[in-house]
Amino acid sequence: MNIPDLHKIQLFVTVARLGSFTRAAEQLHMTQPTVSQQIAVLEQVLGTPLIERSTRSLRLTDAGQALFDYGEKLLALADETVNAVQVAAGIAVETLKLGVGPTLATYLLPDVLARYRDRYPNNRIRLTVGNTTELLDKLTRGDVDLGLVGSPVDHPDVTIEAFMPDRLVAIVAAHDPWAERESIQLDELRERIFFTREAGSALNTRVSRLIGADSLRGDWVIVLGETEAIKRSVELGLGVALIQGIAIKRETAAGTLKAISLTGGDDSYTYLIAQRRRGTLNKAAAAFAALLNKA
């Protein structure tokens, strides 16, 4: 059996990921003809076309899609292998490649990372912040070893474990007519301008399940890209929002926001650790997961 070398697989994965021979060549600091030639050699070794060349846009064949899926995993495993060998030989340190959602990155991670640094001062930390969809993509590609997310994950290549509960609360400005209320019904949110995060974020996913995806397309909904922007808009009296409890401790303590319990829907919210199903955590990632479960 002819087995292609990792370099050619890396070229192919880069082309497939970027959807362009030109952009792949630029990223890899190679010429486009060289990249095309190497892909052609790869197809010859495997005995099948990988890319449909009769269309204007780059499209993978079924064989090409299979190679792309397995190629990403193979390249991630190769990186892990090299790192493990170097760590064992004492010529490299353990690296924690961590992906985190914006809410956790802002309101939880600083304290956890400080404790991690105290216990493992020699470990390196490579941090990526993104929404749940982005982090799952990076996780399956091997760009991160652990993902901390806030929405349910249904992915064949990912396993999840809950590590911290939270709840969603409705927030209003301190001077809002609802500020003296102890609870509100879910349906009442449709009476006000409503702020939420972008599609793909954990908050948007959770809110969508509560009030319905169609409702979030209404004229009464304003989508913002950051939780801080949502809180600031509500503080100014521009509308209401559903937000994670962990994100509003400072404002409720200062009295600039009022948190109101939600009735008529499940307000539970759970933060999750996600990792690749087929893979073993390195010592740095395993140590972080253990520390997080004790938080």
N, C-alpha and C positions, 0 to 999 in steps of 0.2 A: 504493500500500500504506500502511495506517495503522500507524505504529510507535508503541507505547506509550512514555511517558517513563520515565526511570529511577526517578523517585520512586514511581510506581505499582508498578513491578516490585519495588522494595525493600519496599514495603508487603506485597505478595503473598508474597515470599520469607520475610519475618518471620512472617507468619501461618502459612505452611506449616511453617516450622522449629519454631515453638512449638506448633503444633497447636491454636491458640485465637485467636479474634478479640480476646477480652478481654485475654489476656496480651500480645498484639502491641500493642494500643492502649496498655497501660500502659508497655511498653518504649519505644514511640515518642512517648509523652507526647501522645497524641491521644485523642479519644473513640471508643468502639466504633462508634457509627453512622457517624462519618466514615470510619473504616477500611472498614467494610462497603460504604459508598457508593463509595469509590475502587476497591475490588475489582470492584464491579458495573460501573463505567465501564470498567475494564480488560477485563472479559469482553465488554463491548459492542464495544470497539475491536478485539479479537481475533476476535470472532464465534463464541465458543464458551464453554460453562461451564468453569470451572477448579476449582470446589469443589462436591462433592455436598452439598446442603443437606437432603436427606431423611433423613439418619442423625444419631444423637445425637452421635457423635464426628466430628470434622472429617476428611474424606477428599478427596483430590485425584482429579480425573478423569485420564484418560490425558493429555489436553492440559495439565492443571494440573501433572502430574508432569514433563512435558517442559519447561514453562516454569520450574519450580523448578530443575531440573538446569542448564539454560542460564542462568537468571537469576542463580544464584550465581556462575557463571563471568563473566557480563557485569558484575556489580557489582564483582568482584575486579579485572577488567581496567580498569574505570572508575577505581578507586582508584589502580591502578598508573599510569594515564595522567596523572591529576592530579598525582601525586607526581613523575613524570618531568618534567612541564612546569615544576613549581615548582623542582625541583632545577636544571634547565637555566637557569631564569631567575634563579637565585641567591637565591631567597626561601624555600628549604627545604633541609634536609640529607637525606642518604640514610638510610633506616631499614632495619635488618636485622630482619625478622620471623622469629624462629627458634622451632621447636618441638622439644623434646628429651625423650627418655625419662628416667625418674627415675634410672636407673643412670648414664647418661652425664652427666646434669645434676650428679650428685654427684661422680663419680670422674674425669671427663675435662674437662668444660666449663670449670671455673674457670681452668685453665691456658691453654686455647685462647682464652677470652675476654680474658684478660689480654694475650696477644700481639696479639689483634685490636685491642684498645684502644690499644696502643702504636703500631700501624701506622696506624690510622684513628681518631684521637681525636675527630673531628667527627661520626662516624656515630652515629646512635641505635640502641639495641638494645631490641627488644620481645621478651621471652622468655616462652614458654608451655611448661609441663611437663605431660606426660600420657603415658598408655600408647599403644602403637602404634595401636590402633583409634581412639582419640580424636584423635591427631595426624594421621592420614590424613584424618579428617573435616574437621579444621580446614584442612589443606593443600588439599583439593579446593574448599573454600569460599573460599579466599583469605585466611583469617585468619593463616596463616603462609606464608612463601615457601620455606623449607627445613625438612625434618623429619629429625632424627637418630634412627634407630630400630635395634632389635636383632633384629628378626624378619623373615623373608622377606615381601615385599610383592607381592601379586598384585591390581593395581587398574588398570582400563583408562585412568584419567586420571593415573596416577603413573608416573614412571620412577625407577629406583634405581641407585646406584653404591656399590660397597663402598669403605670408606676405612680400616678397621682390623680385623685379625683378633684373635680371642681364643679361649678355650676354656672349656668347662664343667668344673668339678671338683667332686667330692664334698667336703663339709666336715663335720668333726666337732669336738667339744670337745677341748681338749688332754688331758683325762683320760679320754677315751672309749676303750673296748676296741679300737676300730678305729684309734686314733691312730698306732700303730706300723706300720700297713700301708702299702705303697707303691701298691697298686691295689685296686679292688673291682670285682666284676662288677655290671652293670646290674641283674640280677635280685635281687641282695642288698639293694637299696634297699627292696624290699617287706617286708623283715623288720623294719624300723624305722619309728618315727614320722617322717614326711617332711614338710618345710616347702617351700612354693612360693608364687609370686606369684599374683595374681588373673587370671582369664580376661580376655583382651584385651591383657595385657602380653607383651612380647617373651619374657621368661623362661618364662612359662607355656606359650606357643606352642611354644618349643623343647623344653621338658621333655615336653610332651604328645606331641610327635612321637617322642621317645626311648622313653618308657615306655608310651605309649598313653593316649588321652583317657579311656577307661573306667577305667584304673588310677587316674587322678587323682580319681575320684569315690569311691574307697575310704575306709573308716573310718580308715586309717592316714595319710591326707593331711590336713594343716592348711594352709589358705590364709591368707596374710597380705598386707596391702596395701603393705608397704614392705620393701625389701631389708635395711635396717638392723634391722628387727624380726626377720627371719629369722635374721640373723647373731647377734643377741643371744640368741635362743631356742636356737640350736645351741651357743653359748658356754656356756650354763647346763646343757648336757647333756640337753636335752629331746628331741632327735632329730637327724636328719641333713638335708642339703639338697644340691641341685645349684645351683651359683652361678657367675656369670661371674668369671673370673680377675681382671679389673680391679677388682672390688669387694672383694677380700679381702687386698690387699697389706699394708695396715696391720696387720690382725689376725694374718696369718701371720708377719709380721716381729716382732710383739710376742709371738708364741707362744701366743695365746689361742685360735686356730683351727688345725687341721691340714688342709691340702689334700691330697686323695688322688686319684690318676689314675683315670679311668674306663675300664673295658674292657667289651667286648660291645656297644658303640654308638659312634656318631660324636659326639665331644665338641667338634667345631669350632664356632665361634661367630663371626659376622661382623657388624660394625656398618655401617650403610648410611646414605647420604644420599638422601633422597626429595624429589622436586620435581614440580610439575605438568607433565604431558606437553605440554599446549598453553599455553605461556607462556614468557616470557623473564625470566631473573633480572635484578633491578636490580643496580647496581654493588656495593651493600653486600653483598648475598647472594652474588654471584659471587666477591667478594673473600674472604668467609668460607669458601666451598667450596674455593677454591684453597689457603687457609691450612690447612684441615683435611686436605686430601690430602697436605700436607707434614708433618703431625704425626707 
